[in-house]
């Protein structure tokens, strides 16, 4: 643990002590546009919004949390396959917490 702490201190302190920024002078070059492209004005290419298309605004409540969905799924597990069903629900809960979406099927 002491060795790791010393290595971290050297790694973080090196640029402070020697003035380097860690990338050894690497500076990416940006592509410069040629004169013909620079002289043309920018055009906005957007499709016109049609007034005849109705905008649907469905009002929904807040999304169901992963834990609430887990509880609802565990309640539907029967005793015949209870352990496997609860394990699958726990796996789905874990995936939902990691990704933000409940896995389908």
Residue pairs with C-beta under 8 A, 6 or more apart in sequence:
14 20
14 22
15 21
15 22
66 93
66 96
66 97
66 102
67 93
69 92
69 93
69 96
69 102
70 89
70 90
70 92
70 93
70 96
73 85
73 89
73 92
74 85
74 86
74 89
76 85
77 85
77 86
77 89
78 85
92 102
92 103
95 102
95 103
96 102
96 103
